[in-house]
Amino acid sequence: MSGRHSGGTNGGLRISALPRTLKLIFKLAPRQLTDEIALAKIEIKRKGIQVGIAAAFFAVALAFVAFLVIGLVVAGIMGLATIMPAWLAALLVCGVFLLIALIVGLLGLRKFKKAMPLMPEDTIRGLKYDLGIAKVGSAFDPAVLDPDSEQYKAAQAAKAAAAAKAKAEKAAKKAAEPEFGPPPTETELRRRLEQRRTHLTGVRDELNGELDVKTQAQAVLAAAQVRLQDGKEQLSDKVAGFRSARSAKKPATSNGRGAVEQLSQRWKPLAALAASAAALVFLLRKLIKG
């Protein structure tokens, strides 16, 4: 009997494990995502350090390129010094460089003034105007878009007050949060991710078993067979008890009819249970074979 009960319990556990499996997956997934993001930040930081080192090497290379340019300038001055005094050659080269710098600088300043302001003010103003109309309709005052108007100053003051309030609330919320200590190291993050990944793999495999119709049918079939066997044993016990009671004493005809009626009343639910279990077993076997 213990084996049969244990089988029925295992079948029940398999059938009822689906909500627990889904709950475990929903519980582990956010933690796994948080650790993945933390690990990504560590990797980005490490790659940033590597990029900084590479930039330092590039800076050293550029410095030597600058030394090369200086050497070429000196060579040019020394070459001109063969046909004129050295000081005049150096002055001539410096004058050429100054002229080039002035021409390029003026051209750049002219282009920069044409590009100012850098932000597309007309487009931004039009977008703000459209947003204002979308929010309040015809009650929108275009003066709030003019930096020199009082409405603009009042709107900016209100926006600054709202930003300060939000910042204060954020600081208060951050202060109220519990202190969890220093952040985990990269090694600790990788260890936790690997453990949780292994756990999630087992849970996912268990979920596949829960969703397998054949496995579920086998579990229900085993439970039905256990219940059918229990019904047969109970029926056998009742028949054996009735036979022993009838052989021990001979009751009157009326008592015998009452016993028969009582036995038939007890047999009816047991027979119905046995028939239902047999039909269920037959259907489940057909389902598994199909």
KACOR-V198947 format. One record per residue. NEAR is the number of other ideal C-beta (glycine too) atoms within 8 Angstrom. Layout:
{{NEAR} {NEAR}}
This chain:
{{4} {5} {6} {10} {9} {8} {11} {12} {8} {9} {12} {9} {8} {12} {10} {8} {10} {10} {7} {8} {12} {9} {8} {9} {12} {8} {8} {12} {9} {8} {9} {12} {8} {8} {13} {9} {8} {11} {12} {8} {8} {10} {8} {8} {8} {8} {8} {8} {8} {8} {8} {8} {8} {8} {8} {8} {8} {8} {8} {8} {8} {8} {8} {8} {8} {8} {8} {8} {8} {8} {8} {8} {9} {8} {8} {9} {12} {10} {8} {12} {10} {5} {4} {7} {6} {8} {6} {9} {14} {9} {8} {10} {12} {8} {8} {8} {8} {8} {8} {8} {8} {8} {8} {8} {8} {8} {8} {8} {8} {8} {8} {8} {7} {6} {6} {6} {4} {4} {5} {5} {7} {6} {7} {9} {9} {8} {8} {9} {11} {8} {8} {12} {10} {5} {7} {7} {6} {5} {5} {10} {6} {8} {9} {11} {9} {9} {4} {4} {9} {6} {10} {13} {8} {9} {9} {8} {8} {8} {8} {8} {8} {8} {8} {8} {8} {8} {8} {8} {8} {8} {8} {8} {8} {7} {6} {5} {6} {3} {4} {3} {3} {3} {4} {8} {6} {7} {6} {8} {13} {9} {8} {10} {12} {8} {8} {12} {9} {8} {9} {12} {8} {8} {12} {9} {8} {10} {12} {8} {9} {12} {7} {8} {7} {8} {10} {11} {11} {10} {12} {12} {13} {11} {12} {12} {10} {12} {11} {13} {9} {9} {12} {9} {8} {9} {11} {8} {8} {12} {8} {8} {8} {10} {8} {8} {9} {11} {5} {5} {5} {3} {7} {5} {5} {6} {8} {10} {8} {8} {12} {8} {8} {8} {10} {8} {7} {9} {10} {8} {7} {12} {8} {8} {11} {12} {8} {8} {13} {9} {8} {11} {12} {8} {8} {13} {9} {8} {10} {10} {5} {4}}
